[in-house]
Amino acid sequence: MRIDSMKRLVIYFHYDAQGSLDGPCRFAIAALRRNADLVLVTNGILTEESRAWVRQKNLRLMERENNGFDVGAYREALLSLGQDVVCCYEELVLMNYTLAGPVCSLAAMWEHMERRQDLDFWGLTRHYAMHSRRFGGTVPEHLQSHFLAVRKRMFGSPDFWEYWQTMKLPRSYEESVIRHETRFTGYFAERGYRWDSYVQTDDLKPVFINPIMACPKELLEERCCPFFKRRSFFTPYLDELRRTDGNAAAELYAYLQSKTSYPVEALVRSLLRTQPLSALCQNLHWHYVVAEKDNTQETDLQKQGLRLVRFVPFESEPVTDWYLRKSAQCAEGRLAEAASLFAEKPLLGVLSPALPLWPKALQTVKSRWHADRSLLDKKLSVPLGNDPPPAPHAGWALVRSDAFPQGVPIVEQEIDCWLLPLIAQQNGYYSATFESVGQAAARAEYGDVYIQASAEPAAVAKQLGRLVKHKLKKG
């Protein structure tokens, strides 16, 4: 039952490679249906369990081939419904599953925007102008296409239907952005239609071009934004560091967990199924500082549902071997504190000592990962990223038994190190690393040195020279 006066239709786009309509999508759909009729269009075939949920909720479902991204889905849904059906409504919303939420009631947003009778279309958020060769040169300021609301004055006109009828289906993400995301706002503004965004961010324009990604907590907490991007939790972290301080996702997660009733753990479980563990670890800072305390009491791991896994670390170069042995020895003295993290963090499945801040150790682990990844890909159902996930290279790991319903794998070969975090991931648990207070302080200094060096052109040139020299020697 709708709780406001405007008759509204939502076309909700969904995609999942495994055909799952996950908990976060169901949560969003349920909230949207309190204020609107809804058509679910998915690029693929839903699982039988997901279809059963759709039938139970009496939803209209459209399944289509996975082509054209969200643009193709919206186009097919609109042309299939037809102008006569769509024009029975006063407002049409095109929403993408890449938004998660809502974190609050949607009533305030609908009511606020209903009062804006001067508008012909509006969006949740906006992206500011930028230069991008990837997206065709100059990208104009625009409403972001993850949530677009169109009033009858506009979708009842030939302009709207011509836009969709003549739309060429994109064949890549870049084409999708160029042909629709960055085009829609300007196309209709040029034809005299008036627009605005619900979330006002013009004061942030000199700071961030994409506020919903750069400062999502700010938008939710201070600007009444009901949704955030799933991608906040798995965006390429190097890209994140080029535009922010790298804390946006962790701050967002902490806010959702402590200040809202949004089921963020269900979202994390879903992302563990569909995203590389390394990307989630980097954005959510699944790396903890554990202090060493004088504790004479023995830790009952079994009672806590935990198990300690030990094995002889695999041989590396001498300095790395020395640091890894020290890591395992130090971990023994932090067992009780490490175990307490599992009680605080219900999705933590594997905890192991962090790699030492020794460049060759990091290089060795990355080389092993690249060598092992193709074989692991054949054994596992979770996606594997370019960066290695956290793994127990020191020969020491604390694991949650529930993360391994088929039993904890035995580590006999180097490749088996990766199985602990990746099998836990398949079962809906994440893996993390920990270090001492002293190691954390050293890591901060380590980062400062590299940031300062990267800001100095001479240092960058010197580093490039070393790289070229190294490559020439290898050649």
N, C-alpha and C positions, 0 to 999 in steps of 0.2 A: 504494500500500500504506500503510495507517495504521501509525503508529509509536507509538501509545499504546493503552490497553486499552478506552477507552470507544467504543462504536459511535455515530457522530455523522453527522447529516445537515445540510448547509448549503444553504439557499435563498439564492442570490446574486442580488440585484436589480441590473439594468443598464439604463441609458438613454443613447442617443446620437442626436442629431437626424439624423445622417447614417448611422446604422446600423452604425457601426464599433465593434467590440470591441477597444479599443486595447491597446497594450503593457502599461500599468499594470494593466488589468483582467486580462489574461492572466497577468501575473506573480502577482497576488493569487490567482487561481483555482488556478494550479499549486501554490502554497504551501498553500492550504487543503486541496487534495485529498490531501496527504500524511497528513492526519489525519482525513479525512471523505469521505463520498460527497457529491456536489454536484449540485444542480439549478440551471441558469441560466435565469432568467426576465427577459425584456427587454420593455420597453414600446415595441414597434415591430418592424420587420423588419431583420434583420442583412444586411449586404452579403454577396455570395457568398464573398468572401475570408474574412470572419469566420466564416461558416457552415462553410467548409472546415476551418478551424482547430478548430471545435467538433466536427465529425465525426472529425477526426484524433485528437482527445483523448477520443473516445467519451463526450462529455458529453450529458446529457439537457437539451434546449433547449425552452423554452416561449416562443413569441412571441405577444404580445397587443396589443390596441389601447392607445394611449397615453392612458389615463385612470386616475384614482385615485392617481397618483404611486406611490411604493413601497408604500403601504398597499394599493392595488388589486392590485398585483403579488403581494404576499405572500398576500393573501386568495385570489386565484385559484389560486395554486400550491398552497396548503394544501388548498383544497376539491377541487382536481383530483386531488391525490395521495390524499387521503382519510385518515381516522383510522387505518385498519388498516395502511396502508403506513407512515405516520409513526411509529406505535407499535412498529414493528420496531426502532426506534432508541432509544438511551438519552438522547441529547441532540439538540435541534433548534436550529440557529443561523440567525437571520435577519440577513443582512448586506447592506449597501448599498454600491454602487460608489463612493460619495462618499468612502469611506475609501481611502487609498492606503497601500501597503506590501505585505507586512511588511518592516520594516527589520532584523529579526533572526529567528531560528528561532521558530516558534510553539509548539514543544514545551514550553517553560517555562511559557507561559500555560496550555496545556491541562492540564499536570501539576499546576500550582498549584491550578487551579480544580477539578480532579477530587478533590483532597483536601478541598475544601469541600463535604462531603456534607450539610451542614446547609442548603444552599441549594436552592431550587426553581427560581429563575431568576437570571441574572446578566448584566451588561453589561460592555462594555469600559471606558466612562467615564460620568461623571454630570454633569448640569447642575444648578446650585443654584437655589434659589427666587428669583423676581424678580416685579416688577410690570410688566405689559406690556399696554397697551390693544390692541396689534396681535394678541396671542395670547389675548385673552379676559379680561384682568384679572390675577388672581394665577396665576402659573405655579409649580407645586410643584417641589420637588427631585425629579429623576427620572433613571433610566438613559436614556442617549441611544440612539435607535432605530437608529442606523447599525450597531449590533452588539448583538444580544440573543440570549442562549443560554437555552434552556428545558429543564428536566429532565422526565423521563417522568412523574414524580408530578404535574406540572402539565399537560403537553400530553396526558396520558392521561385528564384529567378533563373533564367536561362544561363547566366554566367556560371553559376555553381555547377550545373550539370554538364556544361561544355568543358569545364575544367577537368572533370572526372572522365568524361567520354573520350577526350582527346589525350588523356594521360598515357604516355609510353611507360610500360612497366620497367622498373629499374632492374638491372642484372647484377648490381653490386651495392654494397652499403653506401659507397660514395655517390652513386647515381641516385639512390633513394634520397639522400640529403639534398642533392642539387635539384632534382626534379620536383620534390614536394616540401621537405622540411624547411628549406631556406627560401622557397618560392611562394608558398601559399599566402603568407601575410602580404607581401608586396603586390602579388597578382590581384588580390581583391581590394587592397587599399587604393591601387591605381584606378580601379573602377568605381571608386567613391564609397566603398563600404568602410565603416568606422570600427576600430578595434582597440583593445587594451588587454592587459594581463590582470588576473586576480591578485597575484602576489606582486607587490610593488617593490622594485629593487633599483630604481634609478640612482639612488645614493651610492649603490655599489658599482655602478657602471665604470668609474675610474679604477676600480680595484679588481673586479672579476668579470670576464666576458660571459661566464656560464655559472651564475650563482647557485643553481640547484645542485651542481656537482662540487663547486668550490667550498661552499659553506652551508650544507644542508641543515645542520642543527640550527643555525641562525634563522633560516626560513621557517622551520617547523616551530621553533620556540618563540620567536619574536614577531613573525609575520603571518602566522595563522595558516601556513601552507599545510594541507592535509596529506600530501604525498611526497615521497622521495624516490630517487632512482635506485633500483636494484644494483646498478652498475657501480654505485658508490663503494660497494664492498669488494669489487674485483677489477676495477679499472687498472690499466697498466701503471704500475707505481712510479716508474720513471717519468711518465707523462704528468702524474699527479705532483711530483716534486718540481716540475718546471713551472707550475702555476700556483702551488700552495705550499704550506709547510709540511704536508704529508699526514696531518692528523684528522682530516675531515671525516673519514670513515669511522675511526675509533671513537671520536667525539659523538658522532651520530648514533653509533651502537650503544654507547653508555647512556645517552639521553633516552633512547627508545626503551632501554631496559629499566631505567630507574624512574623516568618521569611520565611514561605512557603505559597504556594497557595493550599496546600493539604486540602481537606474538612474534617477536623478532627471532626467537630461537627456531621457529618453524621456517622462517625465511632462510636462516643460516643452513639448516638441514637441506633445504631445497638447493641452495647454491653449492653445497658440498657435492651434490649429485651432478651438477652441470658445469662447474667451473674448476679450473686448476687450483689445487691446494696452495701452491706457492703464491698466487695472486691474492687469495683471501688472507693468507698469513701476513703478507706485507701490508695490506691496507688496514687490517684489523689489529695489527701489532700483537700477534700471538707469540709473544716473546716476553718472558717474565723475569723479574729480579727476585731471587730467593736468598734470604739472609741465612748465614750459618749460626745456629744457636746451640748452647750447651744443653743437650737433652739426653739424659741417661735412660729414659724410658724407651723400651723397644716399641717400634711402630708395627701394629697389627694390620698388615696390608690386606690380608684375606678378608678380614672383617669389614674393611672399607671397599671391598670389591676390586682391589688392585692387585697387581702382580709385578714383581721386579724381574726384568729380563737382563741377563748379563751374557756377554760373549767376548772373545778375544778380538780386539779391533783389527781390521785388515791392514796389512802393511802399507805404509806410505813413505814419503821421504823423512829423514830422521827428526827434523824439527817438528813437523806435524805429528809424528808418532809420540814425541815427548809431551807435547801439549795435550794430546788426546788422552794419554794415560793420566796426566794430572787432572783433567776434567772429570774422568770417571772416579778418581780417588776423592776429589772434592765433593762430588755428587753424593757419595755415601754419607758425608757429614750433614747433608741437607735433606735427607730422606723424609723426615717428618714434615718439614716445611713444604717440600715438593708435593707430598701426598695431600696436604691440606688444600692445595689448589684444585684438586679434583672435586672436593665438596663444594667449592665456590663456583666452579665452572662445569655445569652438567654435561656439556658437549665435548669436553676435553677427553680425548681418547689415548693419546701417547704424549709423554713428556720426556725429553732427553736433554743432556747438556748442550749448550750452544757451541758452535765451532769456534776455535780460537781466532783471534784477530791477527792471524798470520796469513798473508796473501796467498802463499802456496797451498795452504789448507783449503781456502775457498776455491782456488783454481782446480785443485785435485778433485774436489767434490763435484764441481760443475762438469769436469771432463768425464767423470764416472757416470754422472746423470745422462749426459748426451750419448754415451756409449751404451747405456742400459735401457734407455727410454723406449726404443722400438720394440724390444722384447717384452717389456712391461706392458706396453700398449695392447699386446695380444692377450695378456693374462687378465687385464682389469677392465672394468666398465667406466671408470671415472676418467675425465679428460686430464691429460698430462701437459703441463706448460713447459715453456722453454727454461724456466728457472727451476732448480731442484727444490722439492719440498723438505721440510725439517725432518731429519732422520738421525738415528742413534749411532753416529760414526765413532763415538767414543766407546762403544761396546756396553752401553748402560741406558736402559729405558724403563720408565715406570708406565704401566699400561692399565687401562680400565678393562676388566674382563668382559663387560657387556659390549665393548667395541669389537670383540672377536668371538661371536657366537659359535663359530666353527673351530675355535681354539686358536691360541696365539701361535703364529708361524715360527718355526725354528730358524734361526739365522746361521746358515752354514757357508754361504758364499756372499761375496760383496753385494751382489744384486738383491739378496734377501733383506738388506738394510732398508731398502725402499718399501718392502712389502708391509712393514709395520704401519707407517703412516697412511699408505694408500688403501690397505684393506680396512683400516679404521674409517677412512673417508667413505669407502663404499657402504659402510654400515651407519653413516650419518654422524661421525665424530671427527673432530679436527685434531691436529697434532701441533705441538708447540715446543719451543726450546726455553731453557732457563740459564741464568748466569748469576754470579755473585755481585754484590754491590760494587766491588772494586773493578770487576770486568765491565760492568755497565758504565762506570765513570770513564774507563779507558775507551769504550766504544763511542762515547760522546765526543771525546777528544779526537778520536780517529775520524769521525764524521766531520768535525770542524776543520781539520787539516785538509781533507779532500775538498770540502766546499770552498775554502779559501783558495786552494790551489786552482780549482776549476774556474774561479772568478778572475784569475790573472792570465792574460793572453800568453805571456812568456812561458808560464808553467804548462799551459795547454800545448803550445808548440813543442816544448821540450818533451812532453809525454808522447806526442805524436811521433817525434823523431826517434824516441826509444822504441816505439812500436814498429816503425818502418825498419829500423836496424835489426830488430829481433826477427821480423818476417824475412828479411834478406838473408840473415844467417841460416834460418831454417831452410830457405830455398836453395 
